[in-house]
Amino acid sequence: MKAWRVHANGEPREVMRLEEVPDPQAGPGQLLLRVRAANINFPDALLCRGQYQVRPPLPFTPGVEICGEVLAVGEGAAGEVGQRVLAQPPLPDGGFAELAVVDAATVRPAPEGLDDAEAAALHIGYQTGWFGLHRRARLQAGETLLVHAAAGGVGSAAVQLGKAAGAQVIGVVGGEEKARVARELGCDVVLDRRTDDIIAGVKEATGGRGADVVYDPVGGDAYAKSVKCIAFEGRIVVVGFAGGAIPTPALNHALVKNYAILGLHWGLYNTKDPAAIDACHEELTKLAAQGVIKPLIGGRVPLEGAAEAVQRVADGTSTGRLVVLPGAGEAR
């Protein structure tokens, strides 16, 4: 089969190589999947750079979430040939490949109302959004939610989930095109970090109160601005540091303004509370069936275009989710 492999750490377009490798086989408790769609996440870029919290042995294949079709069922595994599922191929053998082997116990049915690319994009980003907004921040209807990078893959999911929860959503983006996308997603207010005063804009939109919940996958300057426009008893959900800088919170500031700083490592729920992930998947599937949420796909690329697509995500130039379709003949 064909698979992208990383032999040395660096920028994705420089270190990812498309190679012919032996077809994997399903072992006990495993499923062999044909990869129908592999969603690109920012961690894929960090993995290439050697900057992610997990550092698989070289060479490895990136791609942390896929929509796949079951081709073979290993001994003792639950699954049906032909079934369409969502899965996270365990590194070092990720999903940017034609085939993948996964632990049968970790797969979940792909929502019927979504195509392969949309289904692949529903999992990690939307699970992260749901746990961040509901489990960690306890977002309530009528509250104001501030979402950084609102037109990106992670941010767009939070925007849709915030609207579904009945919140007023303020989206922060970079550039006119991303502002247009954020409005189409349903943001009540859109602020362009390149031209707008974010702090003044949030206070104006909230009558001076500030945002009740901040969803921050960016860090750096985005976090610094968030603490200056957070409401009394507000909650800041720290999701990641796509901006490259990890902020150092001033805890005395959190004390005097009565706000909470909440960390969210979604992957930890896989080991600490897997039942909660199953329940979340059921809820997301319902919302998708109702048309309340629908992953924003910024581009569909063939397997040959994966390295350039990962680089676009790394550079922050993509909108929504870029998805690799190994069976596609051309980008759409």
Salt bridges, closest charged atoms under 4 A:
GLU11 OE2 - ARG49 NE 2.93
GLU19 OE1 - ARG5 NE 3.21
GLU19 OE2 - HIS7 NE2 2.68
GLU69 OE1 - ARG34 NH2 2.64
GLU69 OE1 - ARG36 NH1 3.40
ASP115 OD2 - ARG300 NH2 2.79
ASP116 OD2 - ARG36 NE 2.94
ASP116 OD1 - ARG84 NH1 2.84
GLU118 OE2 - LYS294 NZ 2.89
GLU143 OE1 - ARG235 NH2 2.83
GLU177 OE2 - ARG180 NH2 2.34
GLU184 OE2 - ARG180 NH1 2.61
ASP188 OD2 - LYS163 NZ 3.02
ASP212 OD1 - ARG209 NH1 2.08
ASP221 OD2 - LYS225 NZ 2.47
ASP273 OD2 - ARG135 NH2 3.07
ASP278 OD1 - ARG108 NH2 3.00
GLU304 OE2 - LYS2 NZ 3.83
GLU308 OE2 - ARG13 NE 3.12
